[in-house]
Every structure is written in C-alpha cells, then in structure tokens.
Amino acid sequence: MNNDLFESVSQRCGEEETAENRRIIEIAHELCGRCKLYEKQLRESKKNVDVFYIEQRVVEQFAKEKGLWIPMSEINRLGIPGPSGNENDTYVSDNVIYKVNNLMNSHCISNLFEKIICHNNLFYDTAYTFYSFTGFDGRTIMPIFSQPLIEKAKPATSIEIETYMAALGFSKMEKNGSYCNVDYKVWDMLPRNVLIDEDGDLFIVDAEIEKIVK
C-alpha cells in the first residue's frame, strides 16, 4: 500500500491557509495515520492489503466516531434533490448546494480531498466546505461537500471561460476546456461547470484540478 495515502494532500495542495483548508488538511492527517495503522495490522495478520478497502473502512469508522456520518437512508435531509452529474448527486437548501461525491472521477477519497483543496486555492468564490460522509455500512463511502449556490446564473460560453482563465494567468491547452499555469492543471472547464451571473461575474462550480509536482 502507498503510505502517502492522504499525506500527499497537505504536501501538495495546502498553500492557502484558509480555515477550511486547514480543517480538511487536519482530517487528512488523521485519516492518513489511521490508514497506516490499519495497513500494519493487516500485514501482521498476513491478510491481503487493498488500498481502496482500507481507505473506505478507516473513513467509515472515523466518520461515525466524529459525528460526521449521514446514513444513505437519511440523505434527503440535506435539502431538495437537484441536478445530478457524472460524479455528484446534489441537494439544495436555501443558498447552499450539497454535493454527494461518488468518487467516479477521483477514484478514492484522498484524491478528492486533494482536488477540493486545490479548488479552494484557485476559486475562492465557490470554495467547498467539507460537510460529512454518507454511504452504506461496510460498503462504499462517499464524501459530502457544500458550496455556495450561484443564483440567477447561466452557463458561461467557452470564450468567456477562456478569457476568465487567461485573466487568472492560465494558458489554454490543446484539449477543449483544459488550462494550466506553472502550478496547476485545470480541465473539464466546460459551460456546464462554469456559471455567469447577471453582473457578468464567472463562477467555477466544478472542475478537475491537479497540482503540478515540481
């Protein structure tokens, strides 16, 4: 098993010391320590070590201990079901949108935490807040994040997105909706993931982000 599970979150994406990023990093540190301990116990008992299984079981136990667990049967208490995408089921309550992430794009919780911190570093207006975990006992665990709801907005055009990213110092890459600067790669910046409001302000509500390792 890779002992850098969760640990890489703070090493690669923790530059911006916002309160929420610090909180996410603290959670990542604790999960990292628990994953290592669980791995050690499995190896000593000569049981097979599976990275995904270890992460899921550690996170489930942690969430239930810390009061950060919502059973899937109670997920509707988050709010009114909103549009669902490839990776997120959404629920809307007042001026907040909750996103239940199925890890389809991130593949594991540690990768998703890393992406969330990178998003918060780049796009403060739509910064994510970690809310809790959900899932089915002993099975797949899914993180829940909340984000400000952008009202009275519509999808931005590709030209508007390109202009906005250029203003932030990003260069357009060959693949549609992909950008980079010296520190980050950002992709999936398509109209469905970027909104523009009545004042002409753009908001990145979803994107794939990776910190460039130097």
C-alpha positions as CSV (number, residue, x, y, z in Angstrom):
1,M,0.0,0.0,0.0
2,N,1.2,3.6,-0.7
3,N,1.9,5.1,2.7
4,D,1.4,8.6,1.2
5,L,-2.3,8.0,1.2
6,F,-3.9,11.2,2.4
7,E,-0.5,12.5,3.4
8,S,0.0,14.0,-0.1
9,V,-3.0,16.2,0.4
10,S,-1.1,18.5,2.7
11,Q,2.2,18.2,1.0
12,R,0.9,19.1,-2.5
13,C,-2.1,21.4,-2.1
14,G,-2.0,23.2,1.2
15,E,-0.5,26.5,0.4
16,E,-3.5,28.7,1.2
17,E,-4.1,28.7,4.9
18,T,-7.8,29.3,4.9
19,A,-9.6,28.0,7.9
20,E,-11.5,25.4,5.9
21,N,-8.4,24.2,4.1
22,R,-6.7,23.8,7.5
23,R,-9.6,21.8,8.7
24,I,-9.5,19.5,5.6
25,I,-5.8,19.0,6.0
26,E,-6.2,18.1,9.7
27,I,-8.8,15.5,8.8
28,A,-6.5,14.2,6.0
29,H,-3.6,13.8,8.5
30,E,-5.7,11.8,11.0
31,L,-7.0,9.6,8.2
32,C,-3.5,9.0,6.9
33,G,-2.4,7.9,10.4
34,R,-5.3,5.6,10.8
35,C,-4.8,4.1,7.3
36,K,-1.1,3.3,8.1
37,L,-2.1,1.6,11.4
38,Y,-4.8,-0.4,9.7
39,E,-2.4,-1.5,7.0
40,K,0.2,-2.5,9.6
41,Q,-2.4,-4.6,11.4
42,L,-3.4,-6.4,8.2
43,R,0.2,-7.1,7.2
44,E,0.9,-8.5,10.7
45,S,-2.1,-10.8,10.4
46,K,-0.9,-11.8,6.9
47,K,-4.2,-10.6,5.4
48,N,-4.4,-9.1,1.9
49,V,-3.8,-5.3,1.8
50,D,-6.2,-3.4,-0.5
51,V,-5.8,0.3,-0.7
52,F,-9.4,1.1,-1.5
53,Y,-10.8,-1.2,1.1
54,I,-8.5,0.2,3.8
55,E,-9.4,3.8,3.0
56,Q,-13.2,3.1,2.9
57,R,-13.2,1.2,6.3
58,V,-11.0,3.8,8.0
59,V,-13.1,6.7,6.8
60,E,-16.4,5.0,7.8
61,Q,-15.1,4.4,11.3
62,F,-13.7,7.9,11.6
63,A,-16.9,9.5,10.3
64,K,-19.1,7.6,12.8
65,E,-16.7,8.4,15.7
66,K,-16.7,12.1,14.9
67,G,-20.4,12.6,14.2
68,L,-19.7,13.1,10.5
69,W,-21.9,10.3,9.2
70,I,-25.3,10.6,7.5
71,P,-26.9,7.2,6.6
72,M,-27.8,7.0,3.0
73,S,-31.4,6.4,4.1
74,E,-31.4,9.9,5.5
75,I,-29.7,11.7,2.7
76,N,-32.8,13.7,1.7
77,R,-32.4,15.7,4.9
78,L,-29.7,17.7,3.1
79,G,-32.4,19.5,1.0
80,I,-34.3,19.3,-2.2
81,P,-32.7,17.0,-4.8
82,G,-31.0,19.0,-7.6
83,P,-29.4,18.0,-10.9
84,S,-27.0,15.1,-10.8
85,G,-23.9,14.7,-12.9
86,N,-21.3,12.1,-13.6
87,E,-19.7,12.5,-10.2
88,N,-22.1,14.3,-7.9
89,D,-25.7,14.0,-6.7
90,T,-26.8,17.4,-5.5
91,Y,-29.2,18.7,-2.8
92,V,-30.2,22.3,-2.4
93,S,-31.1,24.1,0.8
94,D,-31.5,27.9,0.9
95,N,-28.3,29.4,-0.6
96,V,-26.2,26.2,-0.3
97,I,-25.8,23.2,-2.6
98,Y,-24.6,19.9,-1.1
99,K,-22.7,17.6,-3.4
100,V,-22.6,13.8,-2.6
101,N,-19.5,12.6,-4.5
102,N,-19.4,9.0,-5.8
103,L,-15.6,9.2,-6.5
104,M,-16.1,8.2,-10.1
105,N,-13.6,10.9,-11.3
106,S,-11.4,10.9,-8.2
107,H,-11.3,7.1,-7.6
108,C,-10.5,7.5,-3.9
109,I,-11.3,9.9,-1.1
110,S,-7.7,11.1,-0.7
111,N,-7.6,12.2,-4.3
112,L,-10.9,14.1,-3.9
113,F,-9.6,15.9,-0.8
114,E,-6.6,17.0,-2.7
115,K,-8.7,18.3,-5.6
116,I,-11.0,20.2,-3.2
117,I,-8.1,22.0,-1.6
118,C,-6.7,22.9,-5.0
119,H,-10.1,24.3,-6.0
120,N,-10.3,26.3,-2.8
121,N,-6.9,27.8,-3.5
122,L,-7.9,28.9,-7.0
123,F,-11.6,29.7,-6.9
124,Y,-12.4,31.2,-3.5
125,D,-15.8,32.5,-4.5
126,T,-17.0,28.9,-4.9
127,A,-14.9,27.3,-2.2
128,Y,-16.0,24.0,-0.9
129,T,-16.7,23.2,2.8
130,F,-16.4,19.6,4.0
131,Y,-19.7,18.6,5.5
132,S,-19.8,14.8,6.2
133,F,-19.7,11.3,4.8
134,T,-22.5,9.1,3.7
135,G,-22.8,5.5,2.4
136,F,-24.0,2.0,3.3
137,D,-22.5,0.3,6.3
138,G,-19.4,-1.8,5.3
139,R,-19.7,-0.8,1.7
140,T,-18.9,2.3,-0.4
141,I,-18.3,5.6,1.4
142,M,-19.0,8.9,-0.2
143,P,-17.9,12.4,0.9
144,I,-20.3,15.3,1.1
145,F,-19.2,18.9,0.4
146,S,-21.2,22.1,0.4
147,Q,-20.7,25.0,-1.9
148,P,-22.4,28.5,-2.2
149,L,-25.4,28.3,-4.5
150,I,-25.0,30.6,-7.5
151,E,-28.4,32.1,-8.2
152,K,-29.7,33.8,-11.4
153,A,-26.9,32.5,-13.4
154,K,-26.5,30.6,-16.7
155,P,-23.7,28.5,-18.3
156,A,-20.8,30.6,-19.5
157,T,-19.6,30.4,-23.1
158,S,-16.3,28.8,-24.0
159,I,-14.9,32.3,-25.0
160,E,-16.0,33.7,-21.6
161,I,-14.3,30.9,-19.8
162,E,-11.1,31.2,-21.8
163,T,-11.0,35.0,-21.2
164,Y,-11.5,34.4,-17.5
165,M,-8.8,31.8,-17.2
166,A,-6.4,34.0,-19.1
167,A,-7.0,36.8,-16.7
168,L,-6.0,34.4,-13.9
169,G,-2.8,33.6,-15.6
170,F,-3.7,30.3,-17.2
171,S,-2.8,29.2,-20.7
172,K,-5.2,27.2,-22.9
173,M,-4.1,23.6,-23.6
174,E,-4.9,21.6,-26.7
175,K,-7.8,19.7,-25.2
176,N,-11.0,21.6,-25.0
177,G,-11.7,23.1,-21.6
178,S,-8.1,22.5,-20.3
179,Y,-5.8,25.1,-18.9
180,C,-2.5,25.3,-17.0
181,N,-0.1,27.6,-15.3
182,V,3.2,26.9,-13.5
183,D,1.4,25.4,-10.5
184,Y,-1.8,23.8,-11.7
185,K,-3.6,21.9,-14.4
186,V,-7.3,22.5,-14.7
187,W,-9.6,20.7,-17.0
188,D,-13.3,20.0,-17.7
189,M,-13.8,23.7,-17.7
190,L,-16.8,23.4,-19.9
191,P,-20.0,25.6,-19.9
192,R,-21.8,23.0,-17.7
193,N,-19.2,23.6,-15.0
194,V,-18.9,27.4,-15.2
195,L,-21.7,29.9,-14.5
196,I,-22.0,33.6,-15.3
197,D,-24.4,35.8,-13.3
198,E,-26.4,38.9,-14.3
199,D,-23.4,41.1,-13.5
200,G,-21.1,39.2,-15.8
201,D,-19.1,37.5,-13.0
202,L,-17.9,33.9,-13.6
203,F,-18.0,31.2,-11.0
204,I,-16.3,27.8,-11.4
205,V,-18.7,25.4,-9.7
206,D,-16.9,22.2,-10.8
207,A,-13.6,21.4,-12.4
208,E,-10.9,18.7,-12.4
209,I,-7.7,20.2,-10.8
210,E,-4.2,18.8,-10.3
211,K,-1.2,20.4,-8.6
212,I,1.9,20.2,-10.7
213,V,4.6,18.3,-8.9
214,K,8.0,20.0,-9.4
